[in-house]
Every structure is written in C-alpha cells, then in structure tokens.
Amino acid sequence: MFKAIRIDKADKGTTATLTQFDEADLMEGDVTVRVEWSTLNYKDGLALTGKAPVVRRFPMIPGIDLAGTVERSSHPQWKAGDKVICNGWGMGETHLGAYAEKARVKGDWLVRLPDAMSAREAMAIGTAGYTAMLAVLVLEQHGLTPAHGPIVVTGAAGGVGSVATAVLSKLGYHVIASTGRMSETGYLRNLGASEVIDRNELTGPAKSLGRERWAGGIDSVGSTTLANLLSMTKYRGAIAACGLAGGMDLPSSVAPFILRGVCLLGIDSVMCPIELRKAAWKRLASDLDSRKLAEITHEIGLDQVMESGARILAGQVRGRIVVKID
C-alpha cells in the first residue's frame, strides 16, 4: 500500500481524497517508478475539482507529470535506479497518474532526467515548461529569430507563460508579456519581459486585421485572445497555440492567414513523439536559467494538492508549483 490521491465518481460529479492505494491495482506497464516529485498544471486543477471531464476512467490517480527513480523494469531501455521523467500520455486522464508514491507506466513513455537537472527542477518545469519549450521549438522551425521582432506571451504569469518568458528572454527575444494581473509586472520583468501589457488589450472582439505588433507569440488562453494575437501578427509571423484557459472557441477570420501569411501552429504535449520530447528537455537543461526557475517555484506536499488545484483554476497561482511526493 502507498499514499495516493484518488478520484472517484460520485452522484454529483467526482470526489478526490488522499488515501492508501494498493500496488496490485496499478495499471499495466513495464516500468514501476518510485515517484519523488510531481507538479500542478491547469489540467490537474480541472481533474481535481471536476470542473471539466478530464478524467475518463474511475478510480483515477490524477497528476500528469512525474519525476522519480525506476524501482522495477522489464523494458530493455530502463533498469532499477535510473532517474526518469514522464509527462502526459494520458496519465491522470486514462492511466493512473503521478499524485502517488508509485506509478506503473510504459517504458516508451519515459525520458531520462538530464544530468544537470534534479528531479525537483524537472517538475518545476513540468508539462507547463515542457510545453513552453515545444512552442519555442516550433517558432524556431518556422524561422523566427530575435531579429524579426517581438514575441508576445499570453497568460504570462502562469506556468507556461513564466517559462516561455524566461526562455525567450535568454534567447535574446524582445518579450511582450500579457497578463490579467498587472501587479505581477515586477515579477515578469525579472523573468526577462521587455514590456508588460494588460490582457484587456486582447480580450475584445478581434478585428479581421489589426495593427502589426509582433512577429510571433505563445498563447495559452485561446478564444478572443488568440484571435486578437493573430490579427496583430506581422507579415509571415506565427503564433504557437497550446492552451484554452479562456475558452475553446476561436472567433477569428481568414484574413491574417491569406493577407499576411500568418501561421497558427498547434502544440500538443500529451502524445508528442518521444524524440521531440528528448529535444525539448535537452533544450530546457541549457536554455532555462535555473536561478529564474527557482524564483518562480513554490513547493507543496501531497496533502495540499487539492486546495491548490482550486487556486490554479481561479488564476491565483504565480509561476510553478512542485509537489513533494515522498
């Protein structure tokens, strides 16, 4: 038996409790990991509170990220004692997840912990930071460089936005940070933002084409915010979209695409191919300032996860939260 957060179906919605879980009830997988650290993402908040149907089997152990040590393995690539990271692949949704002292997963899902990174640092990055790096990589593949102009980051004080701001700044970009919490201006400038704008500039109905303001962007909000970003993107620029905190709709027009050649680049972190995952983690080890990462990270225990899940949905979390499992 081991400690775990368990989500069960209830008459009205779901319930989440910290309880004991039997290892015999873990799902199939060829690697058993002793989980040392996890993290809290927006999707975790949705699962814990039942605000959206993230969980698709019951009972479920939530938590989409883990870092820890291999305990047992029948997979040829992994052996006991290996330090590993696992993000996504349906953990916390369709496969028992990370808010537990043990997890059993497929070895093909795992990435080796970079030598220069601790398990705690890996979870300070987590899916949010890994998603931010996937967005940076796709903007680079599109051909964007600091010479092309500013990059806008929405939801900049959140997990994805904080890491994106820090990474882009280190790479030499002029970062425009958009936030609904202008009180976080000092925090965002410390991360490397050159400008901080109020998200209200991007929340009204979008024009078909607006004034060209940025060469590209990383958006975790969606809806009218993403529509406005697209309308204000420079000729042949690109926006990487990776979130829906503001909604799943996109009230835009084709004008930015056919008149300015703007590209909308989708970012999927859940089923992302393993080689791209490895590339993202390698870049995070080199392109994210560990001192800035430490400054944006707050630590909690497993018993504080459920309360923090409600706070992240309410937009009350700054930066990254790491969860100490054992």
Sequence and secondary structure as in RCSB ss.txt:
>XXXX:A:sequence
MFKAIRIDKADKGTTATLTQFDEADLMEGDVTVRVEWSTLNYKDGLALTGKAPVVRRFPMIPGIDLAGTVERSSH
PQWKAGDKVICNGWGMGETHLGAYAEKARVKGDWLVRLPDAMSAREAMAIGTAGYTAMLAVLVLEQHGLTPAHGP
IVVTGAAGGVGSVATAVLSKLGYHVIASTGRMSETGYLRNLGASEVIDRNELTGPAKSLGRERWAGGIDSVGSTT
LANLLSMTKYRGAIAACGLAGGMDLPSSVAPFILRGVCLLGIDSVMCPIELRKAAWKRLASDLDSRKLAEITHEI
GLDQVMESGARILAGQVRGRIVVKID
>XXXX:A:secstr
 EEEEEEEE SSSEEEEEEEE GGGS   SEEEEEEEEE  HHHHHHHHTSS    SSSB   SEEEEEEEEE S
TT  TT EEEEE TTBTTTB  SSBSEEEE GGG EE  TT  HHHHHHHHHHHHHHHHHHHHHHHHT  GGG  
EEESSTTSHHHHHHHHHHHHTT  EEEEES GGGHHHHHHHT SEEEEGGGGTS   SS    EEEEEESSBHHH
HHHHHHTEEEEEEEEE   TTBS     SHHHHHS  EEEE   SS  HHHHHHHHHHHHHHS HHHHHHTEEEE
EGGGHHHHHHHHHTT   SEEEEE  
